Amino acid sequence: MPNIGPGELILILAVILVVFGPGKLPEIGAAVGRSFREFRKATSEAVEPAEGRSATKSPARRPKRKV
């Protein structure tokens, strides 16, 4: 994966500023923040039940009786 340096980051931010304008940037930032928050919430909700389910799903096995 390529590393993004400070020069590339400044160029990306300048292009975003030109495309969307300074008036839309706060709205875009808020939307991105909400998206990250929802993603973290969804992933934590998906991981928690899976952890609890694996602990209760596998019952203790009885040893086999010899006949």
Steps between C-alpha positions, in 0.01 A plus 500: 500500500650834404592746774338843484743773593429858602531629142241258366268570793515876436429441130198280579362757746549781244312302233215431745486871587483598132237239413263550792579856611547633851126514573443125461805380694336507848205299369730246337709470816189443713373235258834319503507511881149355522594227256806398704295503821229278346764264361671462840164446669398234248832315524497502880141370503595225255805393702337497847224246422746278315728490805214419735354240266825304469531470878143373552460306175747218570373287791734284702534157348434187697751223482386204293387194692661172421254222427 
